[in-house]
Amino acid sequence: MRTVRLRHVDAFTSVPLAGNPAAVVDGGGLSPELMQRIALNQKLSETVFLLPPEAPDAHARLRIFTPGTEVPFAGHPTLAAAHVLAAERGLGGELRFETGAGIIPVRVGATSPRYTMTQAAPQFDEPRLTREQVAAALGLSAGDVVAVARVSTGLWWDLAQVAIPEAMARVRPDLGALMQMPFGVSVFTIDEASDERVHVRTFAPAAGVPEDPVTGSSNGCIGAYIAHEGLLGPDADGAIHYIARQGVEMGQPGRVYVSVARAGEGMSVSVGGDAVTVLRGDLLLPDA
């Protein structure tokens, strides 16, 4: 039997068994079909495969799979990949990853957050869902959902803003209804009473992820939307900085450090967090 190197890395936390686990696999020589089978077998929201880079200034090429599909980009497996390269190869400074969303740079620091990625330039589109549709799929009243949007910072997400923090605990997702919504919905609320000023929950059952513990891609989209709509004011440097919490309801709390700065006529979105390796080993694969 063939073997490949496997790690499980908890992203957006420094505490083992919290945050969002990603499988990080040495992917050289693996077919896309086998990568998808491995991702299904791992039963994690994402599995990332490390491949030799094609661009001369990149450190690795990433292919990322949910249990059900390949995605061009995702946040927590990108942080997990950076953690593996930093821990196992001693790489630091700025790491550059080739992804389906282009080159994603990740800055490796000495203090929290250890890893900070700059996501793709935000794109905004007309919402595909109504407030009423989202509210019904989440088990909320229409009045609980104050806005819907569609944003990408490398991966398109349908977003829903919930009016008050208390409503997040009342979410009772209808997975059948959410399955009819392409890819997934990320729900957020602003909580000025907490030092974690944004509270997030993300559902993507159509991609094989009923609820994701901590979602780096949708947190980037939420940050871009918050900046676009002026929902939080900038700090002294002119950028918006905040910490988001996610995974609390799943018993896997994580902290996401989000910054949104003006970049010419657009925005630069950075999403950061810590990571910790919780498993290392060899994955046995069939010869065929």
Secondary structure, DSSP 8 states (H G I E B T S, - for coil): -EEEEEEEEEES-SSTT-SEEEEEEE-TT--HHHHHHHHHHHTSSEEEEEE--SSTT-SEEEEEE-SS-EES--HHHHHHHHHHHHHHH---EEEEEEETTEEEEEEE-SSSS-EEEE----EEE--SS-HHHHHHHHT--GGGEEEEEEEESSSEEEEEEESSGGGGGG----HHHHHTSSS-EEEEEE-TTSSS-EEEEEEEGGGTEEEES--HHHHHHHHHHHHHHT-S---TTSSEEEEEEE-GGGT--EEEEEEEEEETTEEEEEEEE-EEEEEEEEEEE---
